[in-house]
Amino acid sequence: MRPFPSEFRLRDLATITAEVCELKRNPYIREANESSEAWFKSIGAYHGKTLQRFFSHRFDLFAELSFPDADEQHLETCIDFFFWAFSFDDLSDEGELQNKPEEHEIGVKLCTSILFDSAPKRTGFPYARMLDHVWRQLKHTATPGACNRFAKSAVEFFNGQLQQGNNRKLNRMPTIEEFIPMRRATIGCGMVEAMIEYSLDIDLPDYVFEHPTIRAMSDATNDLMTWPNKEQADGDYSNLVFIVMEEKDLGLQDAIDYVITMLSDRVDEYIALKRSLPSFGPEVDRELARYLKALEHFVQGTVVWYYSPRYFRNIDISDRTELLIPVFENSA
Protein backbone atom coordinates (compact mmCIF):
# COMPACT_ATOMS: atom_id res chain seq x y z
CA MET A 1 0.00 0.00 0.00
CA ARG A 2 1.25 3.46 -0.87
CA PRO A 3 2.23 5.86 1.93
CA PHE A 4 -0.48 8.08 3.34
CA PRO A 5 -0.45 11.84 2.71
CA SER A 6 -0.87 14.24 5.60
CA GLU A 7 -4.42 15.13 4.51
CA PHE A 8 -7.10 14.44 1.92
CA ARG A 9 -10.14 16.16 0.39
CA LEU A 10 -13.66 14.83 0.83
CA ARG A 11 -16.74 16.19 -0.92
CA ASP A 12 -20.13 16.11 0.78
CA LEU A 13 -21.25 12.53 0.27
CA ALA A 14 -24.75 13.34 1.51
CA THR A 15 -25.35 15.41 -1.63
CA ILE A 16 -24.80 12.26 -3.71
CA THR A 17 -27.30 10.11 -1.82
CA ALA A 18 -29.71 13.06 -1.48
CA GLU A 19 -30.58 12.58 -5.14
CA VAL A 20 -32.86 9.75 -4.06
CA CYS A 21 -32.88 9.80 -0.23
CA GLU A 22 -34.70 12.43 1.84
CA LEU A 23 -33.42 13.78 5.17
CA LYS A 24 -36.02 14.13 7.91
CA ARG A 25 -35.99 14.41 11.74
CA ASN A 26 -37.97 12.61 14.42
CA PRO A 27 -39.71 14.98 16.90
CA TYR A 28 -39.67 12.41 19.74
CA ILE A 29 -35.90 11.98 19.91
CA ARG A 30 -35.25 13.75 23.24
CA GLU A 31 -37.70 11.69 25.30
CA ALA A 32 -36.80 8.41 23.60
CA ASN A 33 -33.06 8.98 23.97
CA GLU A 34 -33.33 9.82 27.68
CA SER A 35 -35.06 6.50 28.31
CA SER A 36 -32.60 4.56 26.16
CA GLU A 37 -29.53 6.10 27.79
CA ALA A 38 -30.90 5.27 31.24
CA TRP A 39 -31.48 1.67 30.12
CA PHE A 40 -27.98 1.36 28.64
CA LYS A 41 -26.40 2.71 31.82
CA SER A 42 -28.34 0.13 33.86
CA ILE A 43 -26.77 -2.68 31.81
CA GLY A 44 -23.32 -1.73 33.08
CA ALA A 45 -21.35 -2.47 29.89
CA TYR A 46 -19.54 0.89 30.07
CA HIS A 47 -18.67 3.23 32.92
CA GLY A 48 -17.07 6.61 33.47
CA LYS A 49 -15.12 8.11 30.57
CA THR A 50 -15.79 5.09 28.37
CA LEU A 51 -19.53 5.63 28.77
CA GLN A 52 -19.19 9.37 28.11
CA ARG A 53 -17.15 8.70 24.98
CA PHE A 54 -19.71 6.18 23.73
CA PHE A 55 -22.60 8.62 24.19
CA SER A 56 -20.56 11.36 22.47
CA HIS A 57 -20.89 9.42 19.23
CA ARG A 58 -24.41 10.87 18.92
CA PHE A 59 -26.47 7.75 18.41
CA ASP A 60 -29.43 9.97 19.28
CA LEU A 61 -28.75 12.00 16.13
CA PHE A 62 -28.39 8.79 14.13
CA ALA A 63 -31.79 7.54 15.31
CA GLU A 64 -33.42 10.94 14.89
CA LEU A 65 -32.41 11.03 11.21
CA SER A 66 -32.75 7.33 10.44
CA PHE A 67 -36.17 6.59 11.95
CA PRO A 68 -37.89 9.97 11.47
CA ASP A 69 -41.46 8.64 11.33
CA ALA A 70 -41.32 6.19 14.27
CA ASP A 71 -43.43 6.89 17.34
CA GLU A 72 -41.69 7.39 20.68
CA GLN A 73 -41.93 3.78 21.87
CA HIS A 74 -40.63 2.29 18.62
CA LEU A 75 -37.92 4.94 18.41
CA GLU A 76 -36.72 4.05 21.90
CA THR A 77 -36.28 0.41 20.87
CA CYS A 78 -34.42 1.51 17.74
CA ILE A 79 -31.97 3.50 19.89
CA ASP A 80 -31.60 0.48 22.19
CA PHE A 81 -30.76 -1.55 19.08
CA PHE A 82 -28.07 0.97 18.13
CA PHE A 83 -26.58 0.84 21.63
CA TRP A 84 -26.40 -2.95 21.50
CA ALA A 85 -25.12 -3.24 17.94
CA PHE A 86 -22.43 -0.57 18.19
CA SER A 87 -21.18 -1.56 21.63
CA PHE A 88 -20.98 -5.21 20.58
CA ASP A 89 -19.31 -4.28 17.29
CA ASP A 90 -16.78 -2.13 19.14
CA LEU A 91 -15.72 -5.20 21.13
CA SER A 92 -14.21 -6.65 17.98
CA ASP A 93 -13.34 -3.40 16.20
CA GLU A 94 -11.39 -1.66 18.94
CA GLY A 95 -12.27 -3.27 22.26
CA GLU A 96 -11.04 -6.13 24.38
CA LEU A 97 -11.88 -8.80 21.77
CA GLN A 98 -10.24 -7.03 18.80
CA ASN A 99 -7.54 -9.67 18.37
CA LYS A 100 -9.25 -12.53 20.23
CA PRO A 101 -11.62 -14.22 17.75
CA GLU A 102 -11.91 -17.30 19.98
CA GLU A 103 -13.28 -15.27 22.91
CA HIS A 104 -15.43 -13.23 20.53
CA GLU A 105 -16.95 -16.48 19.29
CA ILE A 106 -18.10 -17.30 22.84
CA GLY A 107 -19.96 -13.99 22.98
CA VAL A 108 -21.48 -14.70 19.57
CA LYS A 109 -22.79 -18.06 20.79
CA LEU A 110 -24.44 -16.44 23.79
CA CYS A 111 -26.16 -13.87 21.56
CA THR A 112 -27.20 -16.55 19.07
CA SER A 113 -28.81 -18.50 21.92
CA ILE A 114 -31.04 -15.50 22.65
CA LEU A 115 -32.41 -15.57 19.12
CA PHE A 116 -32.82 -19.27 18.47
CA ASP A 117 -32.99 -21.32 21.68
CA SER A 118 -36.39 -21.96 23.24
CA ALA A 119 -34.70 -21.59 26.62
CA PRO A 120 -31.76 -19.20 26.05
CA LYS A 121 -28.68 -19.59 28.21
CA ARG A 122 -28.71 -17.34 31.28
CA THR A 123 -25.66 -15.12 31.26
CA GLY A 124 -24.18 -12.00 32.78
CA PHE A 125 -22.66 -11.10 29.38
CA PRO A 126 -24.09 -7.57 28.98
CA TYR A 127 -24.32 -7.70 25.20
CA ALA A 128 -26.48 -10.83 25.31
CA ARG A 129 -28.72 -9.15 27.91
CA MET A 130 -29.09 -6.10 25.67
CA LEU A 131 -29.96 -8.25 22.67
CA ASP A 132 -32.52 -10.15 24.75
CA HIS A 133 -34.26 -6.85 25.57
CA VAL A 134 -34.29 -5.66 21.94
CA TRP A 135 -35.45 -9.07 20.70
CA ARG A 136 -38.38 -9.10 23.15
CA GLN A 137 -39.46 -5.63 22.01
CA LEU A 138 -39.14 -6.58 18.37
CA LYS A 139 -41.23 -9.74 18.72
CA HIS A 140 -43.94 -7.81 20.56
CA THR A 141 -45.15 -5.92 17.48
CA ALA A 142 -43.06 -6.89 14.43
CA THR A 143 -44.32 -9.45 11.94
CA PRO A 144 -42.94 -13.00 12.10
CA GLY A 145 -41.22 -12.34 8.78
CA ALA A 146 -39.42 -9.27 10.13
CA CYS A 147 -38.32 -11.23 13.20
CA ASN A 148 -37.02 -14.06 11.05
CA ARG A 149 -35.11 -11.62 8.84
CA PHE A 150 -33.61 -9.97 11.93
CA ALA A 151 -32.44 -13.31 13.37
CA LYS A 152 -31.02 -14.52 10.05
CA SER A 153 -29.15 -11.26 9.51
CA ALA A 154 -27.85 -11.30 13.08
CA VAL A 155 -26.12 -14.61 12.31
CA GLU A 156 -24.59 -13.02 9.19
CA PHE A 157 -23.53 -10.06 11.35
CA PHE A 158 -21.87 -12.35 13.89
CA ASN A 159 -20.16 -14.46 11.20
CA GLY A 160 -18.98 -11.33 9.40
CA GLN A 161 -17.46 -10.01 12.61
CA LEU A 162 -15.67 -13.30 13.20
CA GLN A 163 -14.36 -13.33 9.61
CA GLN A 164 -13.19 -9.74 9.97
CA GLY A 165 -11.48 -10.65 13.24
CA ASN A 166 -9.72 -13.58 11.59
CA ASN A 167 -8.62 -11.38 8.69
CA ARG A 168 -7.24 -8.89 11.20
CA LYS A 169 -5.44 -11.60 13.15
CA LEU A 170 -3.88 -12.96 9.94
CA ASN A 171 -3.19 -9.44 8.66
CA ARG A 172 -5.19 -10.33 5.55
CA MET A 173 -6.94 -7.68 3.46
CA PRO A 174 -9.94 -8.91 1.43
CA THR A 175 -10.46 -8.04 -2.22
CA ILE A 176 -13.10 -5.51 -3.29
CA GLU A 177 -15.30 -8.39 -4.46
CA GLU A 178 -14.94 -10.16 -1.10
CA PHE A 179 -15.31 -7.01 0.98
CA ILE A 180 -18.64 -5.71 -0.36
CA PRO A 181 -20.86 -8.65 0.77
CA MET A 182 -18.80 -9.07 3.96
CA ARG A 183 -19.34 -5.40 4.83
CA ARG A 184 -23.07 -5.70 4.27
CA ALA A 185 -23.00 -8.44 6.90
CA THR A 186 -20.64 -6.80 9.41
CA ILE A 187 -22.67 -3.60 9.50
CA GLY A 188 -25.85 -5.59 10.12
CA CYS A 189 -27.80 -4.31 7.13
CA GLY A 190 -30.42 -7.04 7.30
CA MET A 191 -31.06 -6.28 10.97
CA VAL A 192 -31.41 -2.61 10.07
CA GLU A 193 -34.03 -3.44 7.45
CA ALA A 194 -35.96 -5.51 9.99
CA MET A 195 -35.79 -2.62 12.46
CA ILE A 196 -37.17 -0.33 9.76
CA GLU A 197 -40.11 -2.71 9.35
CA TYR A 198 -40.57 -2.73 13.13
CA SER A 199 -40.30 1.05 13.47
CA LEU A 200 -43.43 1.68 11.37
CA ASP A 201 -45.25 -1.65 11.95
CA ILE A 202 -44.82 -2.40 8.26
CA ASP A 203 -46.49 -5.61 7.15
CA LEU A 204 -45.25 -7.00 3.85
CA PRO A 205 -45.46 -10.61 2.67
CA ASP A 206 -42.21 -12.53 2.58
CA TYR A 207 -42.37 -13.00 -1.18
CA VAL A 208 -41.85 -9.26 -1.66
CA PHE A 209 -38.49 -9.37 0.10
CA GLU A 210 -37.53 -12.45 -1.93
CA HIS A 211 -38.21 -10.76 -5.28
CA PRO A 212 -34.97 -10.22 -7.29
CA THR A 213 -35.60 -6.49 -7.77
CA ILE A 214 -36.23 -5.92 -4.05
CA ARG A 215 -33.14 -7.95 -3.17
CA ALA A 216 -31.07 -5.89 -5.61
CA MET A 217 -32.47 -2.66 -4.16
CA SER A 218 -31.57 -3.92 -0.68
CA ASP A 219 -27.98 -4.57 -1.79
CA ALA A 220 -27.81 -1.10 -3.36
CA THR A 221 -29.05 0.75 -0.25
CA ASN A 222 -26.75 -1.35 1.93
CA ASP A 223 -23.82 -0.27 -0.22
CA LEU A 224 -24.90 3.37 -0.07
CA MET A 225 -24.79 3.07 3.73
CA THR A 226 -21.51 1.19 4.01
CA TRP A 227 -19.23 2.55 1.30
CA PRO A 228 -19.05 6.11 2.73
CA ASN A 229 -17.69 4.76 6.03
CA LYS A 230 -13.98 5.59 5.86
CA GLU A 231 -13.01 5.00 9.46
CA GLN A 232 -9.40 4.10 10.24
CA ALA A 233 -9.05 2.88 13.82
CA ASP A 234 -6.03 1.44 15.53
CA GLY A 235 -4.44 -0.08 12.48
CA ASP A 236 -7.64 -1.60 11.09
CA TYR A 237 -7.63 -1.02 7.36
CA SER A 238 -10.73 -3.11 6.66
CA ASN A 239 -12.64 -0.50 4.76
CA LEU A 240 -13.29 0.04 1.09
CA VAL A 241 -10.91 2.95 0.56
CA PHE A 242 -7.86 1.08 1.82
CA ILE A 243 -8.87 -2.04 -0.11
CA VAL A 244 -9.13 0.04 -3.29
CA MET A 245 -5.71 1.55 -2.55
CA GLU A 246 -4.21 -1.93 -2.30
CA GLU A 247 -6.04 -3.60 -5.17
CA LYS A 248 -5.88 -0.72 -7.66
CA ASP A 249 -2.45 0.56 -6.53
CA LEU A 250 -3.78 4.07 -5.90
CA GLY A 251 -2.85 6.81 -3.48
CA LEU A 252 -5.30 7.75 -0.75
CA GLN A 253 -6.89 10.70 -2.57
CA ASP A 254 -7.32 8.77 -5.83
CA ALA A 255 -8.81 5.83 -3.92
CA ILE A 256 -11.31 8.13 -2.18
CA ASP A 257 -12.30 9.65 -5.51
CA TYR A 258 -12.65 6.14 -6.95
CA VAL A 259 -15.03 5.11 -4.14
CA ILE A 260 -17.03 8.33 -4.55
CA THR A 261 -17.52 7.46 -8.23
CA MET A 262 -18.64 3.97 -7.16
CA LEU A 263 -21.12 5.59 -4.76
CA SER A 264 -22.54 7.89 -7.44
CA ASP A 265 -22.92 4.98 -9.85
CA ARG A 266 -24.67 2.97 -7.13
CA VAL A 267 -27.24 5.76 -6.69
CA ASP A 268 -27.95 5.59 -10.42
CA GLU A 269 -28.33 1.82 -10.20
CA TYR A 270 -30.80 2.17 -7.32
CA ILE A 271 -32.86 4.70 -9.28
CA ALA A 272 -32.99 2.33 -12.26
CA LEU A 273 -34.06 -0.56 -10.02
CA LYS A 274 -36.79 1.54 -8.43
CA ARG A 275 -38.14 2.45 -11.86
CA SER A 276 -38.28 -1.24 -12.78
CA LEU A 277 -40.28 -2.28 -9.70
CA PRO A 278 -43.13 -4.64 -10.54
CA SER A 279 -46.59 -4.24 -9.06
CA PHE A 280 -47.59 -6.60 -6.28
CA GLY A 281 -51.15 -5.30 -6.11
CA PRO A 282 -52.51 -1.98 -4.73
CA GLU A 283 -52.36 -2.79 -1.01
CA VAL A 284 -48.89 -4.35 -1.11
CA ASP A 285 -47.61 -1.56 -3.36
CA ARG A 286 -48.74 1.08 -0.84
CA GLU A 287 -47.03 -0.75 2.03
CA LEU A 288 -43.89 -1.28 -0.06
CA ALA A 289 -43.78 2.44 -0.85
CA ARG A 290 -43.81 3.17 2.91
CA TYR A 291 -40.99 0.70 3.45
CA LEU A 292 -38.81 2.03 0.63
CA LYS A 293 -39.31 5.62 1.79
CA ALA A 294 -38.27 4.58 5.32
CA LEU A 295 -35.26 2.72 3.92
CA GLU A 296 -34.21 5.83 2.00
CA HIS A 297 -34.61 7.91 5.16
CA PHE A 298 -32.29 5.48 6.92
CA VAL A 299 -29.67 5.70 4.17
CA GLN A 300 -29.59 9.49 4.26
CA GLY A 301 -29.61 9.57 8.04
CA THR A 302 -26.65 7.19 8.07
CA VAL A 303 -24.59 9.18 5.58
CA VAL A 304 -25.23 12.46 7.40
CA TRP A 305 -24.44 10.82 10.77
CA TYR A 306 -21.07 9.70 9.40
CA TYR A 307 -20.06 13.35 9.84
CA SER A 308 -20.41 12.96 13.62
CA PRO A 309 -17.65 12.91 16.28
CA ARG A 310 -17.52 9.09 16.07
CA TYR A 311 -15.73 9.44 12.73
CA PHE A 312 -14.50 13.05 12.63
CA ARG A 313 -12.41 13.84 15.69
CA ASN A 314 -11.79 17.53 16.38
CA ILE A 315 -12.62 18.55 12.81
CA ASP A 316 -14.91 21.45 11.87
CA ILE A 317 -17.60 19.88 9.68
CA SER A 318 -20.03 22.81 9.69
CA ASP A 319 -19.40 23.20 5.94
CA ARG A 320 -19.26 19.77 4.28
CA THR A 321 -18.94 21.10 0.73
CA GLU A 322 -15.32 19.93 0.46
CA LEU A 323 -13.57 19.05 3.69
CA LEU A 324 -9.82 18.99 4.08
CA ILE A 325 -9.20 16.18 6.53
CA PRO A 326 -5.92 15.38 8.32
CA VAL A 327 -4.81 11.75 8.35
CA PHE A 328 -4.49 10.52 11.91
CA GLU A 329 -1.39 8.62 12.90
CA ASN A 330 -1.93 4.93 13.56
CA SER A 331 -2.24 4.50 17.31
CA ALA A 332 -1.58 0.75 17.23
Protein Blocks (a to p, Z undefined) as FASTA:
>chain_A
ZZddfbdcdddfklmmmmmpccdddfklmmmmmmmmmmmmmnomagcjlmmmmmmnommm
mmmmmmmmbcfklmmmmmmmmmmmmmmmmmmmmmmklmmmklmmmmmmmmmmmmmmmbdc
ddfbfklmmmmmmmmmmmmmmcfklmmmmmmmmmmmmmmmmmmmmmmmnopacdfklmmm
mmmmmnommmmmmmmmmmnopacdfklmmpmklmmmmmmmmmmmmmmpccdeehiacbfk
lmmmmmnopafklmmmmmmmmmmmmmmmmmmmmmmpccebjklmmmmmmmmmmmmmmmmm
mmmmmmpmklmghiafkbmkbacddddddfZZ
